[in-house]
Amino acid sequence: MPKVKDCYIERDVSWMYFNHRILEEAEKEYIPLLERVSFLGIYSNNLDEFFRVRVASLNRLSENRHIGKQTLEKIRRSLKTINKLNATYAAEYTMAIDRVESELRLHGIRLLKENELNEEQQHFLTELFYNKLNGSINPIWLSEIKDLAVFEDNRIYLAVEKTEVESQKKKYAIVKVPDRAIGRWVRLPKSDGYDNIMYLDDVVRFCLPLVFIGFKESTFRAYSFKFTKDAEMDLDNYADYGTLEKIAAGVNSRRRGSAVRVIYDGSMPKGILKQIRKRFNLNMLDTSIAGRRYQNHKDLMKFPDCGHTELKYPVWPQVMKEEFVSKESILKLIRDKDRFIHVPYHKFDGYVRVLQEAAIKPEVKAIKTTLYRVAKDSKVVKALINAAHNGKEVTVVVELLARFDEESNIKWSKRMQEEGVNVVFGVEGLKVHSKLLFIESGKGNIACIGTGNFHEGNARTYTDYFLMTAQKKIVNEVAKVFEFIGRPFSQVRFRELMVSPISMKGRLLRLLDNEIHNAKAGKEAWVKIKINHITDPDMVAKLYEASQAGVKIGIVIRGNCSLMPGIPHLSDNIKAIGIIDRYLEHARILIFCNGGDNRFYLGSADWMPRNLLNRVEVMTPVYDKDLQSDLMRTVDFGLRDTTNGRIVDGKGGNHLQEGAPFRSQEELYKAYQNTPSTSIPQL
């Protein structure tokens, strides 16, 4: 019988398998072409973040002399596997890029380089330079560069070789492509029946004679490269200033981080590459990759459609549930019966209406909420500010360490403080990842527990549930979570909610033990799980134990999975399906058979050590029969998916599940469209 310890997939290796599933979506010929282009952008963006965070952390750990030999060997094995998989997937990615570019031409969209322009297009780019680009392209002579600190992470740079025509004297400069100011894509005048698009990189190449105007006549060659820097922030925990200022300083330190990866144009002459390595101290860098002409393919997520909407998914108008457009008070309706929305099938404005009504209702005395990520133009924050203006006591717990959203959260925190909102910056040493709202009202308190962020942008692409309830046993405990956040070392007990880091892991293990006990007693025993990540070793071991006892386990999992389903005598009762589709699967749902008296939970926690031990997370029981049926349908549909459901086997096979065609997201959408509601077109 295989040993449990030998059937554990390291978190970062399993992540590579997950990201490969996204690449495989980009290779499906029956998916609309521009959606495939977008998947290529998502794959690239994910990989950049992975290297910035996870690979950087592994590199840092591998250099720690105090780590045990066994741990060090495990880290080095992971890095070796990651680099091997990355090389394999990179070759596959290159082929996919070439394929979609060829197919774009078949549909009348082509990418032009700087040497493929007609006279009209050349004139267009010259005008563009003088009207927009002039002053945004600022070369730095390579000889003047001392270190990497002045260069930004994940930006596109061109190494420019300037050769004087008369003397053939060469000089080298570095130019940052100003994509954030201009955008990565430039649409050119149509020609030959094509919609023409140009990478901004090539626009800069075309404009180099204008950038260096005033010098002796020269020719130019330019080669792209980019750095991926360590995204870990250097936080001075002993500095004599506040949390907000500390995080802001940490964000700046991230920009000065050391490089963990450099990708460069493989056609770059060795002489230029050698100089870049020397100037930027990259000679010792392990992950140095010779790529192709273009970097930062994440911008493919914003590739212009040129009006070719037929090459995209058809629009699925979001549903506005009847109760959220009712003339009756939504707060009263929640007191009458639990309500919920399942975004993006349902419109997030349903939740915004709850906040907006609470902000102006006289009986509402106080509002407390957690914010992990905030939209750029947040209706949620505006409603909270309005509540403060209306005399409500508003408390917002902002997680300043939401990775890569620190600057946005700092901005909104300052704005809310200026408007009279009491802003609390989480818990020292514990990220506040729970998605909670508490409304104190003279007519009965209300709570909302979500699986995802209160974020309008996320709610258009992430699948998440938001439960709104007035059940006292739940609402009172939501209030206790906010008390715990205020006094994190106080002793708090929860009977209804599962709360990390207090008791969630223990209760989850007991729920699984209950299924094991029932299976051994010959009773029906099963567990259905929809989750993002499972990497906690204890949870993995318990799932194996449950499988061995005969508990049937179905898992719809998006990302990291340290399980190896389907191993005889160990995990042959476990089935895991990963779904990549038009929406990002994000909801966390747990359903336990419980001897026929099914128990339902939803909330913010994945089964990772960080979520169970180092974050404030909340899972709530679900008692409303309508929501229970909805949760069961969502998980069952996911387990049935044969169109986008890939079998997670712990080996990276990612084979599509067999059976009659069934696409879970489409079937869910149809089901919601057929329920009483008001259909509102999606913007």
N, C-alpha and C positions, 0 to 999 in steps of 0.2 A: 504493500500500500504506500503511495507517495506521501512524503512528509509535508506538513503544512508550510514549514519554513522554506521548502524548496519550490513551493507553488505560489510565491508572492512576486508580483511584477513591480519593479521599482517605479515609483511615481513618474519620474521624468521619462522613462522609456515608454510607459503606457501613454503619456501625453503625445509622444511622437506618433504612436499608432492612431490616436484620436485626430491629430492634425492631418494625417495622411488620408483619413476619411473625407476631409474637406477637399483635398486635392482630387480625390477620386470622383467627387461630385462634379468638379470642373471638367472631367473627362467624359462624362455621360453625354452622348450625342443627342439624346431626346430632351435634355434640359435646354431651355431657351438660351441662345448664344450669349447674350449680354449678362445673363445670370451666371453663366460659366466664367465669364471674364471677372465678375464680382467675386466668385469663389476663389479664383486665383489671387485676387487682392487680399481676401480674408486669410488665406493660407500664409501669404507672405507677411502680413501684419502680425499674425499669431506667432510666427517663427521669430520675428524681430523681438517681440516682447519676451518670448521664452528665453532667448539668449541674453537679453538684458537682465532678466530676473533669475531664472533658474540656473542656467549655465554659469552665469556670473557667480552665483552663490556656491555652486559645486566647485568652481575654480578656486574661490576663496577658501573653502573648506579643505581642498586638497593641499593647500599651502600651509595649513595649520599644523604645527609640529606637535601639538598636544592631543591630536586625535589618535585614537587607537589604530593599530595596524589593520585590524579586520575592517573597521569602518572606512579607513583610507582606501583599502583595496576595493571595497564596494563602490565608493565614489568614483574611483578611476575606471572601474568596469562600466559604470553608468555613462561616464563621459566618452569612453571608447565606443560604446554601443550607440550613443546619441550621434556622434560624429560619423559613424558608419552609416546609420540610417539616413542622416542628413545628406550625405553624399549620394546615396541611392535615390532619395526622393528629389534631390536637386536636378538630377539628370531627367527624371520623369517630369518635373516641373518645366524644364526647358522645352521638352517636346510638347507639353500641353500649351505653353505660350505660343510656340510656332504654329500649332494646329489652329488655335482660335484666331490668330492673326490672319492666317490663310482663309479661314471661313468668313472673317469680317469682310475681306475683299470680295468674296462671292456674294455678299449682301450689300455691296456698294459702299463699304467703309474701309478706307485704307490709311495707313500710317506712312507719312513721308519723312524722309531725312533731309538734312540741309542742302544736300547736293542733288535733290530730285525736284526742285521747285521751278515753276515757270515764271515768267517775268512779272505777272500780276501778283503771284504769291510772294516773290522777293520784295516787291514794292510794299505789300501788306506788312511784312515783317519789319521792314525798315521803318515804316510809320509806327508800328507797335513799339519798336525800340525807343524812338524819340518821345512817344506819348506816354509810355508806361514803364519800360524797362530801364531807361537811362537813369542812373543813380542807384539802381537796385543790384547791379552786377559790379562787384568791387573786388578786383584781383589783389591777392597778396603774393609778393614774390616769395618763392619757395626758400630762397636763401635767407629771408628775414624771419622765418618761422622757428621758434625756439622749442615749443612743445605742443601737445594736443589740446591744452586747456581752452584755447580760443575757438575750437571747433565744436559744433553742436552734434549731439547724438542723433543718429538716424536721418541726417540731412544728406542731400546729394551734392557731391563736390566733383568738379572737373579739374584734372591735372592738365594744364595747358602748356603745350610746347610751342613757343614763339620762335620762328626761324627767320632771320633777316634775309631777304631775297639776294641782296648784293654780296654780303659777307658770309652768308650761311652761319652766322653766329646764333647760337641757341640760348634761350633763357626760359625759365620755367616759373609758372605762377599757379596758384590755386584759386578757383572761383567757386563760390557757393551758388547753386542754382536757386533762384528766389521763388520757389514753388509756393511758399506760404503766402506771399504777397500777390502772386499772379495766378496760382493754380497750376497743376501739372500738365494740363492739356490745353492746347491752342487749336482752335478750329480755323482752318484756312479757307480761302475761296474755293468753291467746287471746281472740279476740272475732270474732263474725260468721263463724266457721268458718275464720279465718286464724291462722297463726302470725305473731305481730307482733314486729318487730325495729325498734330505734331506733338511729340514730347517737348516740354519746355527745355529739356537738356539740349535738344537739337536746335531750338530757337536760339539759345545762348551760343551754341557753336556758330550758327550763321552770323550772329551779331558781334563776334570777337573782333573783326576788323574795325567796327565802330567803337567798341570798348577801348581799344588800344590806339585810337585815332591820335595823330600827332607824333607817333613813332615812325621810324623808317619802315618802308614797305616790307611787310612780313607775310609769311604763310603760317597757318595755325593748324595744330592737331590737338584734340582734347579727348581725355579718357576719364570715365567716371569711376568714382569709388565712394564708399561710405563706411562709417564706423558704427558699431553697436557698442555702447558703453555700459559699464556696470550701473544698474539702476538703483542700487542700494544707496540710501541717503545716509550721510554722515551727521548724526544727531548728537549734539553736545548736551548730554543729559545733566551736566553740572553748570551749564551757563546760567547767568543771572538774568533771565528774561522768560517771558511767558511761552505757553505751548504754541500759540499761533505763530509767534515770531520764530520759535525754534524750528517748526516745520518749514516755514518759508525759507530759512537759512539752509535747511536740509535739501530742499528742492534745488537751490543754487549749487549745493555741493554735488548733487547728482550730475549736473551739467559738466562738472569737472572730473567725472569718474574716469577710471582707466578703461581702455578699449578691451573688450573681450572677443571681438570679431571684427575683421575688416574684409569687405568684399570689393573687388576691383575688376575692371574690364580686363579680361584675359589677354586682349591684344595690346595692352599697355607695354611699351618697350621696357626691357629690364632695367635700363639706366634710370628711367624716371621712377620706377617702382622702388629701386634701391635707395634713391634719394628720399622718397616719401617714408620708407621704413626707417631710415636713419633719423630724419627730422622729427618723426613722431614716436621714436623709441618702440618700434613694432617688431624688432628682430626676434624677440623672445615670445611673441604671441603665437599660441598654438593654432587658433582658428583663423586662418588667413585663406580666403577662398577666391580663386580666379573665376569670375563670373562672365557675364556678357556685357553688351553695350550699356544696358540700362539697369539701374538699381531702384530700390524702393517700389516694388511692384504693388505695395499696399494701395497705391493710388489708383489701381485698377478698380477698386471699389467705387470710384467716382468717375469712371469712364463715361464720356458723353454718349448719349444714345442717338444723337443727330436726328431725332424724330422717329427712330425705328422702334416704336413701342411694341411692334410684333415680335421683337427679339427679346422681350422681357416677360416675366410672369404676368398673367392677366391680373388686373386690380381685384382684390378681394375687399369690398367695402366693409368697414368695421361695423359691428352691431352695437347700438345703444340700447341697453335693456330698458324695458318699459318703466320700471320703477324710478329710473334715474332721469326720466323726462316727465314724470308725473307732476301734476300741480300740487300734490300733497307733499308735506314735509318729508324729505328723505330720512331725516333723523327719526321721525315717528315711524316710518316704514321699517327701519332697522330695528326699532324697539319692538315692533310687532312680530318680526321674523328675521332670521339671519339672511343677509344679502351677500352676493359675491360678484366679482367680475373675473374673467379669464382673458387677459390681454395676450396678444393683440387681436384676438377674435372679437372681444368686446372693447369698446372705446374707453380709454383711461379717464376721459372726462367724467365718467361716473364717479370715480374717486374724487376728482377735483370738485365736483358738485358737493360732496359731503363736506369737504373743507370750507368751501365758499359759504355754505349755509351755516356751518358752525361759527364762521367768522362774524356773522351778523345777527345770529339768533340771541335775543336777550338772556335766555335761560342758560346759555353756555358760559361757564365761568373761567374755564382754563382748557388749554390744548397742549398736549405734550407729544412729541414725535421724534423719531430717529431719521437722520438723513445720511446715507452712505455715499451716494452719488447724486448730483443735482444737474438738471437740464440747463442748457445755456440760457434760455429765457423762461425760467421755471414758473409755471402757474401755481405750483405747490408753494413755493416760497412767497409768491405774491399774496396768496390767500392767507398764509401765516402772518405776514406783515399787516395785512388788512385786519386780521383778528386782533393784533396788538393795538392797532389804531382805534379799534372799537372797544378797548378797555379790557380785553381778555388777557389773562396771564398765560403767555405763550412761552414754552420751553422747547428748545430744539437741541437734540444731541447730535452734533456733527462729528463725523469720523474724519479727522484731518489726514489720517494715514491710508485713505482709500487710494491705492496705488495708481499713479498717473492722473488722478483727479484732485491732487492736493491743492494746486493753484486755484482751480475753480471753487473748491470748497472754502478756501481762505477768503476769496472774493465775496462769496455769498454770506459767509459768517460775519464779515465786517459790515456788509450791507444790513443784515438783520439786526446786528447790535445797534447800529445807528438808528434803526426804526423802532427800537424799544423791545426787541425780542431777547429773551434770556437764552444765550447760546452756551451750551456745555460741550467741552471738547473731549468727549468720551472718557475712557477709563485708562489710567496709566498702566501700561503693560497688557491691556486687553483691547482688541479692536471691537467696536460695537457694530456688528454686522446684522443684527436683527432689524426687521422691518415692522415698526410698531407705530400706532397712533392711539392716543387716549384722549377722549373728549369728556370733560367733567361738566355735567349739566344738571340743573335743578329738576329736570323731568326724567332723569335716568341716564347714567353714564354709558358711553359707547366706546368700543375699541375696534381697531383694524389690525389684522396680522397678515403680512404678505410674504410671498416667497421671493420677491424681487424688489428692486429699488423703486421708490416713489419718484419716478423719472419719466417724463413724457416721451423722450426720445427712445429710451429702452423699451417702453411699453408699445412702441410701434413695430418692434422686431423680436423682442424676447417674450417667450411664453411664460406667464406668471399668473398666479392666483392672488386675489386680495379678498379676504374674509372680513366682513363687517358685522359685528355682533353686539347685542346688549345683554347677553347672558352674564349674570353677575359673577358666577364662579370663574369665568374667563376674564371678564373686564377687570375685576378686582386684582387678579394676578398680573395683568398687563401693567396696572398701576404699581404693583410691587416690583416689577422689573425696572421701572424708572427709579424707584427708591434704591434698588440695588446699584444701579449705575451711579447714583449720587453718593452711595456709601458702599463701595464694592467689597469691603472686608466684613460687612455685617452678615449675620447668619439669617438667611431667608430660606423658607421652605415653600415649595410649589407642589400642589396636588394635581392640578390640571395641566399646566404648561410644562413642557420639557425645556429646561433652560441650561445652556452652557455658560460658564464652565461648572455650574453647581451640581447638576444631577443628570444631564441629558444622556451621557454615555452609559451610565449605570442602568438607567431606565430602558434604554434601547436594548441593552444586553438581556435584561429581564424579559422584555417582550419577546425576544428571540428564544430565550429559554422556555417561555411558556409554549411556543409553537413546537419546540423540541419535545417537551413533556407530552403534549397532545399527540404528536406523531408516534412516539413510543407507546402510548396508550391505545393506539389504533384509531384515533380520532382524525378527522379531517384537519390538515395543517398546511398552511401556505402563507407566503408573504409576497406582496407586490410593492415594488419600489420604483419611484421615478426620482432621479437624483442627478447631480452634475458629476460628483467625484466620490469614489470609494477607495481610500488608501490606508485608513487606520488599520494597523496589523491586528488589533484585537477584534475589530468588526469583521475583518476578512476571515480570521480564524473561527469566529462564531458562525458566520455564514457557511463555512465548510462543515462545521459540526452539525448545523441544522440540516444541510444537504445529506450528510451521512445518516442522520436520523430519519430521513424520509420526508422532510419538509420541502414542498415544491416552492421554488423561489424564482420569480420573474422580475427582471430588472431592466428598466429603460434608463440608460446611462449616457450622458453626453461626452464627458471628458475622461479624466484619469480613472483607470480601473486596475487595481492591483490583484483582482481576482483572476483565476484561470478556470472559467466554466467548462463543464463537459468532461472532466477527468474522471475515469471510472473509479468508483468506490470513494471518491472524495467530493466531487462537485458535479456529478452527473444529474443532479436535481436542480441545478442552477442554469438558467437561461438569461443571457444578457444581450440586449439590443441597443445599438447606437444609431441615432437618427440625425442626419444632416439634411435640412430642407430649407425652405424659404424663410422660416422663422428659426431663431436660435432657441433650442429647448433649454429651459432654465428652471422650471418649477420643481420644488421638492415635495414629494407626496409619499406617504407611507401608509400601507393598508395591511393589517394583520387579521388572519382568519379568526383567531381568538375563540376556537371551538364553535364557530357559527355565529357568534355575536361580534361581527366585524368591528374593528377599531380603526379609525381614520385619523391621520395627522397631516398637516401641511405647515410649512415654515421656511426658515432661511438657511438651515444647516445642511451641509454635506457631511459625509462620513470621512473626514480627514482629521488628523490630530489637531490641526490649528482650529478647526471649527468646534471640535468637541472639548478642547482643553484650554485654548488660548483666545477665544472670542466670546462675546456676549451674543448668543444665538437663541432663537425661540422657535419651538414647534408647538402648535396648538392642536388639541383634539377637535374634531369636526363632528357635530351632533346633528346638524341640519340634514334631513334625508335627501333633499334636492341636491345639495352640494356633494353629499356622499356619492350619489348616483353619478354626478358629473365627474368626480375624481376617479371613480372606478372605470368609467368609460374612457377617460383620457389615458389611463395607464394601459387598459386592455387594448385600445386602438394602437398604442405604441408598440406593444408586444406583438401585434398582428402585422405590423408594417412590413410589406415585401418590396415596396418601391424604393424606399429610402432607409429601411431598417437593415443595418449591417450587423452581422454576428460578431460580438466581442468575445474573442477566444483566448486572449492573453498572449497571442503570438503575432498579432498585427495582420492576420489574414483578411479581415474586414469583408468577408464574403456576404453578398446580399442574401437575406433570408428568402427561402423558397416558398412558393405558394401562389395562389391566385392574386393578381394585382390588387394591392391595397395600400393607399397612401394616407397615413394617419392624420396629417395636418389638413389635408383636403376634406377628409371625411368629418373631422371635427368642425371645420368651417361650414360645411353643408348642414350639419346638425344644428349649429347655432343660428344659421340663416333661417332655418325652419321653425324656430321657436318664436313666440310673440315678442316683438322688439321693434325698434325703429332703426332702419338702416341709414347710416350716415356715410357718405363717400369719404374714403381715406385720402388725405392730402398727399 
